[in-house]
Amino acid sequence: MKMKENCPEKKEENQRILSADEARQKGKSLRKSCKRSSHGNWQYTKDRDHIIKLLKEQERIRIRELIPVRHQRMSASPFAFYRGAAVIMADDLSQTPVTGITVQACGDAHIANFGAFASPERRLVFDINDFDETLPGPWEWDIKRLITSIEICGRHRGFSEKDREDAVLAAARVYRQSMQRFSETGNMSMWYEHIDLERMYRVHEDELGKRKARKIQKTAARTLSKTNEKAFAKLTEVVDGQIRIKSNPPLIVPLRDIQVYGDKKRAKDTEQIIKDAIRSYRRSLPRERRILFDRYRVVDIARKVVGVGSVGNRALIVVMEGVSENDPLVLQVKEAQASVLENYLGKSAFAEPGRRVIEGQRAIQTASDILLGWASIQEADGVQRDYYVRQLWDSKGSINLDKISIYELSAVASMCAWTLAHAHAKTGDRHEIAGYLGKSDAFDKAMLRFARSYADQNERDFKVFNKWYSRSSHASN
């Protein structure tokens, strides 16, 4: 595919690469035009009716019958609302100061979008696990979204202001200090660094204590057990000798039942769309992965509602079978649209949103799913739609933030901050960022101020949203 002329990967042939010391000095000089303390500024604005317009615009091309599910999930709490409101925060962040240092931004780096999963070597690692909004952009936007999510999660759990402050400051400090260490590390060594959860609980077993170490071990075992086989067993049943995905509308609707919500033509069109998408996806895989993929055949397909912010996007699960029913593969095919950051940072260098997601994920993650790919097809209504594909369960584990303790919140927040710093160090100029952040706690304190102010803003926005949601729900009834 032809790249845009402004693609971030492109460099002038004769452009001299700055030494680490020179880049750090350059980053330090940026404090004059963009003070570190300025990142803490967020001025609450009363007129927030525009946030509903932003959400409506984002939902314009989503599946209409699923929009109420999205709204219901976002209305559950300020934390749930925050998770679904990446488009609102992107709009707000576009008005905040930045240094001009670009990284491959996650775009939605809140605490719930980090988790554990198995690397291709079957080691349990901790990393970012959502890339729907990824785009080259300011590193500040990612860290502000993460830090604020820690404060909001702490409020959601009812933790004290002092406990929340400790967790937020710990995360900001870990991000800053990790960037300093990455700046002092060689390129290859830095690239290969990762959080190995199995090694972590063995090395730190004594300081964690037996109870906490056992809890981490159980979490690791539970995560490693979330395999294709387990997904296959949970999602399917045998009917008249045929393997079928269980129906659980509106969350899981097998392709054969979609006509209940539409018509037979729609079901037939959808079936053809999936076949075209799978063929397109196969072409995106490296040759050796195609050989592996070709050893499976499609058994059944269903529509599946996922997440909070993603609800309404087309998402499907494809159940496949290998040498026998004991050799399953379950894929998630998820619609990719323009990143919420593109309105403020310009269009992606990749024409296909699915490829934007996958290329961003490969750049950011330490170890990615071996079957990551994308598809771009023209559907029956003449609209070009894009998808990305990954394994549904490949030993993936999420954090139960509804039950997390303050100790666990602080520990997880710090791991998220390290992970985000590593992603930014891999894809941006880590020396410049390290030079800008420095060794004092000036940036940490700014992040604490921003997190508190924006968490207040989020609570007010949540009230605006719920007031609108209540009115629109009554009107539809």
C-alpha positions as CSV (number, residue, x, y, z in Angstrom):
1,M,0.0,0.0,0.0
2,K,1.2,3.5,-0.8
3,M,2.1,5.5,2.3
4,K,1.3,9.1,2.9
5,E,4.1,11.6,2.4
6,N,3.8,12.5,6.1
7,C,4.1,8.9,7.4
8,P,6.0,9.0,10.7
9,E,8.2,6.1,9.6
10,K,9.7,8.2,6.7
11,K,13.0,10.0,7.4
12,E,15.2,12.2,5.3
13,E,18.1,10.2,4.0
14,N,20.7,12.6,5.2
15,Q,19.0,13.5,8.5
16,R,21.5,13.1,11.3
17,I,20.4,11.0,14.3
18,L,21.0,12.9,17.5
19,S,23.0,11.2,20.2
20,A,21.2,10.2,23.4
21,D,22.7,13.1,25.3
22,E,21.8,15.6,22.5
23,A,18.2,14.3,22.4
24,R,17.8,14.5,26.2
25,Q,19.1,18.1,26.1
26,K,16.6,18.8,23.3
27,G,13.8,17.4,25.4
28,K,14.9,19.4,28.4
29,S,14.9,22.6,26.3
30,L,11.2,22.0,25.6
31,R,10.3,22.9,29.1
32,K,10.7,26.6,28.2
33,S,7.8,26.4,25.7
34,C,5.8,23.8,27.5
35,K,6.3,23.8,31.2
36,R,5.8,20.5,33.0
37,S,3.4,22.1,35.4
38,S,1.2,23.2,32.6
39,H,0.1,19.5,32.0
40,G,-1.8,19.7,35.3
41,N,-4.1,22.4,34.1
42,W,-7.7,21.5,33.3
43,Q,-10.4,24.2,33.5
44,Y,-13.9,22.8,34.0
45,T,-16.4,24.1,31.5
46,K,-20.1,24.3,32.3
47,D,-21.4,24.1,28.7
48,R,-20.9,20.4,27.9
49,D,-23.9,19.7,25.6
50,H,-21.5,19.1,22.8
51,I,-20.4,15.8,24.3
52,I,-23.8,14.3,23.3
53,K,-23.1,15.5,19.7
54,L,-19.7,13.8,19.8
55,L,-21.2,10.5,20.9
56,K,-24.0,10.7,18.4
57,E,-21.6,11.4,15.5
58,Q,-19.4,8.4,16.6
59,E,-22.5,6.2,16.6
60,R,-23.8,7.3,13.3
61,I,-22.4,4.4,11.3
62,R,-22.8,1.7,14.1
63,I,-25.5,-1.0,14.2
64,R,-28.6,0.9,15.4
65,E,-30.2,-1.8,17.4
66,L,-27.1,-2.2,19.5
67,I,-26.7,1.5,20.4
68,P,-29.1,1.2,23.4
69,V,-26.8,-1.6,24.8
70,R,-23.9,0.8,24.6
71,H,-25.8,3.6,26.3
72,Q,-27.0,1.3,29.0
73,R,-23.4,0.1,29.7
74,M,-22.1,3.7,29.8
75,S,-24.8,4.8,32.2
76,A,-23.7,2.2,34.9
77,S,-21.2,4.5,36.6
78,P,-18.7,7.4,35.9
79,F,-16.0,4.7,35.4
80,A,-18.1,2.9,32.8
81,F,-18.9,6.2,31.1
82,Y,-15.2,7.1,31.0
83,R,-14.3,3.8,29.3
84,G,-16.9,4.6,26.5
85,A,-16.0,8.2,26.2
86,A,-12.6,8.2,24.4
87,V,-14.0,10.5,21.7
88,I,-14.9,13.1,24.4
89,M,-11.5,13.0,26.0
90,A,-9.8,13.2,22.7
91,D,-11.7,16.4,22.0
92,D,-10.7,17.8,25.4
93,L,-7.0,16.7,25.1
94,S,-6.7,18.5,21.8
95,Q,-6.9,21.7,23.8
96,T,-4.1,20.8,26.2
97,P,-0.4,21.6,25.9
98,V,2.0,19.2,24.2
99,T,5.7,19.1,23.6
100,G,5.4,18.0,20.0
101,I,7.1,14.6,20.6
102,T,5.2,11.9,18.7
103,V,4.8,8.2,19.7
104,Q,2.5,5.4,18.5
105,A,-0.3,6.4,20.9
106,C,-2.7,3.7,22.1
107,G,-5.4,6.3,21.9
108,D,-7.5,4.7,24.7
109,A,-5.0,3.9,27.4
110,H,-7.2,3.5,30.4
111,I,-6.5,1.0,33.1
112,A,-9.1,-1.5,31.9
113,N,-7.4,-1.7,28.5
114,F,-4.3,-3.5,30.0
115,G,-4.1,-7.1,31.0
116,A,-2.3,-10.5,30.8
117,F,-2.0,-12.8,27.9
118,A,0.3,-15.6,26.7
119,S,3.1,-14.7,24.3
120,P,3.8,-17.0,21.3
121,E,6.3,-18.7,23.5
122,R,3.4,-19.3,26.0
123,R,4.9,-17.1,28.7
124,L,2.4,-14.9,30.6
125,V,3.1,-11.3,29.9
126,F,1.4,-8.0,30.9
127,D,0.6,-5.4,28.1
128,I,-1.8,-3.1,26.5
129,N,-4.7,-5.1,24.9
130,D,-6.9,-2.6,23.1
131,F,-5.8,-0.7,20.0
132,D,-9.0,0.5,18.3
133,E,-8.0,4.1,18.6
134,T,-4.2,3.8,18.0
135,L,-2.5,6.5,15.9
136,P,0.8,8.4,16.0
137,G,0.2,11.2,18.4
138,P,1.3,13.1,21.5
139,W,2.6,10.9,24.3
140,E,1.0,13.2,26.8
141,W,-2.5,12.2,25.7
142,D,-2.0,8.5,26.5
143,I,-0.5,9.1,30.0
144,K,-3.2,11.6,30.9
145,R,-5.9,9.1,29.9
146,L,-4.2,6.4,31.9
147,I,-3.5,8.5,35.0
148,T,-7.1,9.9,35.1
149,S,-8.5,6.4,34.8
150,I,-6.6,5.4,37.9
151,E,-8.2,8.2,39.9
152,I,-11.7,7.4,38.5
153,C,-11.3,3.7,39.3
154,G,-10.2,4.6,42.8
155,R,-13.3,6.7,43.2
156,H,-15.4,3.9,41.8
157,R,-14.1,1.6,44.5
158,G,-14.6,4.1,47.2
159,F,-11.0,4.5,48.1
160,S,-9.8,7.5,50.2
161,E,-8.4,10.6,48.6
162,K,-5.0,9.8,50.1
163,D,-5.0,6.2,48.7
164,R,-6.0,7.5,45.3
165,E,-3.2,10.1,45.4
166,D,-0.6,7.4,46.3
167,A,-1.7,5.3,43.4
168,V,-1.8,8.2,40.9
169,L,1.6,9.5,42.0
170,A,3.1,6.0,41.9
171,A,2.0,5.5,38.3
172,A,3.3,8.9,37.2
173,R,6.6,8.3,38.9
174,V,7.0,4.8,37.4
175,Y,6.3,6.3,33.9
176,R,8.9,9.0,34.4
177,Q,11.5,6.8,36.0
178,S,11.0,4.0,33.4
179,M,11.5,6.4,30.6
180,Q,14.7,7.5,32.2
181,R,15.9,3.9,32.4
182,F,14.9,3.2,28.8
183,S,16.9,6.2,27.7
184,E,20.0,4.7,29.3
185,T,19.4,1.3,27.7
186,G,20.5,0.1,24.3
187,N,17.9,-0.1,21.5
188,M,17.7,-3.9,21.2
189,S,17.7,-4.4,25.0
190,M,15.0,-1.8,25.5
191,W,12.9,-3.4,22.7
192,Y,12.9,-6.9,24.2
193,E,12.0,-5.7,27.8
194,H,8.6,-6.9,29.0
195,I,6.7,-7.8,32.2
196,D,6.8,-11.6,32.6
197,L,4.1,-12.2,35.3
198,E,5.2,-15.8,36.0
199,R,8.8,-14.6,36.7
200,M,7.5,-11.7,38.7
201,Y,5.6,-13.7,41.3
202,R,8.6,-16.1,41.7
203,V,11.2,-13.3,42.1
204,H,9.0,-11.3,44.5
205,E,7.2,-14.1,46.3
206,D,8.9,-13.3,49.7
207,E,8.0,-9.6,49.6
208,L,4.5,-10.2,48.4
209,G,3.8,-12.7,51.1
210,K,2.4,-16.2,50.6
211,R,-1.3,-15.1,50.3
212,K,-0.7,-12.5,47.6
213,A,1.7,-14.7,45.8
214,R,-0.9,-17.5,45.7
215,K,-3.5,-15.0,44.4
216,I,-1.2,-14.0,41.6
217,Q,-0.5,-17.6,40.8
218,K,-4.2,-18.4,40.6
219,T,-4.8,-15.4,38.3
220,A,-1.9,-16.6,36.1
221,A,-3.3,-20.2,36.0
222,R,-6.8,-18.9,35.2
223,T,-5.5,-16.7,32.4
224,L,-3.4,-19.5,30.9
225,S,-6.5,-21.7,31.0
226,K,-8.5,-19.3,28.7
227,T,-7.7,-21.2,25.5
228,N,-9.4,-21.7,22.2
229,E,-10.5,-25.1,23.6
230,K,-12.3,-23.4,26.6
231,A,-13.9,-20.8,24.3
232,F,-15.1,-23.5,22.0
233,A,-16.6,-25.4,24.9
234,K,-18.3,-22.3,26.4
235,L,-19.7,-20.9,23.1
236,T,-20.8,-24.0,21.2
237,E,-23.2,-26.9,21.4
238,V,-23.9,-30.0,19.3
239,V,-27.3,-29.9,17.5
240,D,-28.3,-32.8,15.2
241,G,-24.7,-33.9,15.1
242,Q,-23.5,-30.4,14.0
243,I,-21.4,-28.0,16.1
244,R,-23.3,-24.7,16.5
245,I,-22.7,-21.4,18.4
246,K,-25.1,-21.0,21.3
247,S,-27.6,-18.2,20.8
248,N,-27.8,-15.5,23.5
249,P,-29.5,-12.5,21.9
250,P,-28.7,-9.6,21.7
251,L,-25.2,-10.3,23.0
252,I,-24.5,-13.4,20.8
253,V,-26.6,-13.9,17.7
254,P,-25.6,-16.8,15.4
255,L,-25.7,-16.0,11.7
256,R,-28.5,-18.4,11.1
257,D,-30.7,-16.3,13.5
258,I,-29.9,-12.8,12.3
259,Q,-33.0,-12.9,10.1
260,V,-35.0,-12.7,13.4
261,Y,-33.6,-9.1,13.7
262,G,-33.7,-8.3,10.0
263,D,-34.6,-10.5,7.1
264,K,-33.3,-13.6,5.1
265,K,-31.6,-11.4,2.5
266,R,-29.7,-9.7,5.3
267,A,-28.6,-13.0,6.7
268,K,-27.4,-14.2,3.3
269,D,-25.6,-11.0,2.6
270,T,-23.9,-11.2,6.0
271,E,-22.7,-14.8,5.2
272,Q,-21.1,-13.6,2.0
273,I,-19.5,-10.7,3.8
274,I,-17.9,-13.0,6.3
275,K,-16.6,-15.3,3.6
276,D,-15.1,-12.3,1.7
277,A,-13.7,-11.0,5.0
278,I,-12.0,-14.3,5.8
279,R,-10.4,-14.4,2.3
280,S,-9.2,-10.8,2.7
281,Y,-7.9,-11.5,6.2
282,R,-6.0,-14.6,5.0
283,R,-4.1,-12.4,2.5
284,S,-2.9,-10.1,5.4
285,L,-1.2,-13.0,7.2
286,P,2.5,-13.8,6.7
287,R,3.0,-16.8,4.5
288,E,3.8,-19.3,7.3
289,R,0.7,-18.2,9.2
290,R,-1.4,-18.8,6.1
291,I,-0.2,-22.4,6.1
292,L,-1.4,-22.8,9.7
293,F,-4.7,-21.0,9.0
294,D,-5.5,-23.1,6.0
295,R,-5.6,-26.2,8.2
296,Y,-8.8,-25.0,9.7
297,R,-12.4,-24.9,8.3
298,V,-15.2,-22.6,9.3
299,V,-17.9,-24.3,11.4
300,D,-20.2,-21.5,12.5
301,I,-20.4,-17.7,12.8
302,A,-22.2,-15.3,15.1
303,R,-22.5,-11.6,16.0
304,K,-21.1,-10.8,19.4
305,V,-21.4,-7.6,21.5
306,V,-18.1,-6.6,23.0
307,G,-16.8,-4.0,25.4
308,V,-18.3,-0.6,26.3
309,G,-17.0,1.9,23.8
310,S,-17.0,-0.7,21.0
311,V,-20.7,-1.6,21.3
312,G,-22.4,-1.0,18.0
313,N,-19.4,-1.7,15.9
314,R,-19.8,-4.9,13.9
315,A,-18.1,-7.7,15.8
316,L,-18.3,-11.4,15.0
317,I,-16.9,-14.7,16.3
318,V,-15.9,-17.4,13.8
319,V,-15.6,-20.9,15.2
320,M,-13.2,-23.1,13.2
321,E,-12.2,-26.8,13.4
322,G,-8.8,-28.3,12.7
323,V,-7.9,-32.0,12.6
324,S,-10.9,-32.7,14.9
325,E,-13.5,-31.1,17.2
326,N,-10.7,-31.2,19.8
327,D,-8.6,-28.9,17.7
328,P,-10.7,-25.7,17.6
329,L,-9.8,-22.1,16.7
330,V,-12.1,-19.2,17.6
331,L,-11.5,-15.9,15.9
332,Q,-12.9,-12.5,16.7
333,V,-13.6,-10.3,13.6
334,K,-14.1,-6.8,14.7
335,E,-15.0,-3.7,12.7
336,A,-12.4,-1.0,12.6
337,Q,-13.3,2.6,12.0
338,A,-11.3,5.9,12.0
339,S,-9.5,6.6,15.3
340,V,-11.1,9.2,17.5
341,L,-7.8,10.9,17.4
342,E,-7.9,11.5,13.6
343,N,-10.2,14.6,13.8
344,Y,-7.4,16.3,15.7
345,L,-4.2,14.7,14.4
346,G,-5.0,14.0,10.7
347,K,-5.8,10.9,8.8
348,S,-3.9,7.6,9.4
349,A,-1.1,6.8,7.0
350,F,-2.9,3.5,6.3
351,A,-6.0,3.7,4.1
352,E,-7.5,0.6,5.8
353,P,-8.6,1.2,9.5
354,G,-8.1,-2.5,10.2
355,R,-4.5,-2.3,9.1
356,R,-4.1,0.9,11.2
357,V,-5.1,-1.1,14.3
358,I,-2.9,-4.1,13.6
359,E,0.2,-2.1,12.6
360,G,-0.2,0.0,15.7
361,Q,-0.6,-3.1,17.9
362,R,2.4,-4.8,16.4
363,A,4.5,-1.6,17.1
364,I,3.3,-1.2,20.7
365,Q,3.0,-4.7,22.1
366,T,6.0,-6.7,23.2
367,A,4.4,-10.0,21.9
368,S,1.3,-10.1,19.7
369,D,-1.1,-12.8,18.7
370,I,0.4,-14.8,15.8
371,L,-2.9,-14.7,13.9
372,L,-3.4,-10.9,13.9
373,G,-4.6,-9.6,10.6
374,W,-7.1,-7.3,8.8
375,A,-9.7,-7.4,6.1
376,S,-11.2,-4.7,3.8
377,I,-14.2,-5.5,1.8
378,Q,-17.1,-3.9,-0.1
379,E,-20.4,-5.0,1.4
380,A,-23.8,-5.6,-0.1
381,D,-24.9,-2.0,0.6
382,G,-21.9,-0.7,-1.4
383,V,-20.1,0.5,1.7
384,Q,-16.4,-0.3,2.2
385,R,-15.9,-1.7,5.7
386,D,-12.7,-2.7,7.4
387,Y,-12.1,-5.3,10.1
388,Y,-9.2,-6.6,12.2
389,V,-9.0,-10.2,13.3
390,R,-7.4,-11.9,16.3
391,Q,-8.0,-15.0,18.4
392,L,-10.9,-14.5,20.8
393,W,-9.3,-16.3,23.7
394,D,-5.6,-16.8,23.5
395,S,-4.8,-17.1,27.2
396,K,-6.1,-13.5,27.8
397,G,-6.8,-12.3,31.3
398,S,-8.4,-9.0,32.4
399,I,-8.3,-7.3,35.8
400,N,-11.5,-7.3,37.9
401,L,-11.5,-3.6,38.7
402,D,-14.9,-3.8,40.5
403,K,-13.2,-5.9,43.2
404,I,-9.7,-4.6,43.2
405,S,-8.1,-3.6,46.5
406,I,-6.1,-0.4,47.0
407,Y,-2.9,-2.4,47.2
408,E,-3.7,-4.1,43.9
409,L,-4.8,-0.9,42.3
410,S,-1.5,0.8,43.1
411,A,0.4,-2.3,41.8
412,V,-1.6,-2.6,38.6
413,A,-1.4,1.2,38.0
414,S,2.4,1.0,38.2
415,M,2.5,-2.0,35.8
416,C,0.3,-0.1,33.4
417,A,2.5,3.0,33.6
418,W,5.7,0.9,33.0
419,T,4.0,-0.8,30.0
420,L,2.9,2.6,28.5
421,A,6.4,4.0,29.0
422,H,7.8,1.0,27.2
423,A,5.3,1.4,24.3
424,H,6.3,5.1,24.0
425,A,10.0,4.4,24.3
426,K,9.7,1.8,21.4
427,T,7.8,4.1,19.1
428,G,9.0,7.6,19.9
429,D,12.1,9.4,21.0
430,R,12.6,8.1,24.5
431,H,15.7,10.3,25.1
432,E,13.7,13.5,24.3
433,I,10.8,12.4,26.6
434,A,13.2,11.4,29.4
435,G,15.1,14.8,29.0
436,Y,11.8,16.6,29.2
437,L,10.4,14.7,32.2
438,G,13.7,15.0,34.2
439,K,14.4,13.5,37.6
440,S,12.2,15.8,39.8
441,D,8.5,15.1,40.6
442,A,7.3,18.2,38.8
443,F,5.5,16.1,36.1
444,D,4.1,13.7,38.7
445,K,2.4,16.5,40.6
446,A,1.0,17.9,37.4
447,M,-0.5,14.5,36.6
448,L,-2.1,14.4,40.0
449,R,-3.7,17.8,39.5
450,F,-4.9,16.8,36.0
451,A,-6.3,13.5,37.2
452,R,-8.4,15.1,39.9
453,S,-9.7,17.9,37.8
454,Y,-10.6,15.7,34.8
455,A,-12.2,13.1,37.0
456,D,-14.4,15.9,38.3
457,Q,-15.2,16.8,34.7
458,N,-16.0,13.2,33.9
459,E,-18.5,13.0,36.8
460,R,-20.2,16.1,35.5
461,D,-20.2,14.8,32.0
462,F,-21.7,11.5,33.3
463,K,-24.6,13.5,34.8
464,V,-25.1,15.3,31.4
465,F,-25.1,11.9,29.6
466,N,-27.4,10.2,32.1
467,K,-29.9,13.1,31.9
468,W,-29.9,12.8,28.1
469,Y,-30.0,9.0,28.2
470,S,-33.0,9.1,30.6
471,R,-34.9,11.5,28.3
472,S,-34.1,9.5,25.1
473,S,-35.0,6.2,26.8
474,H,-38.4,7.5,27.8
475,A,-39.0,9.0,24.4
476,S,-38.3,5.7,22.6
477,N,-40.7,3.9,25.0
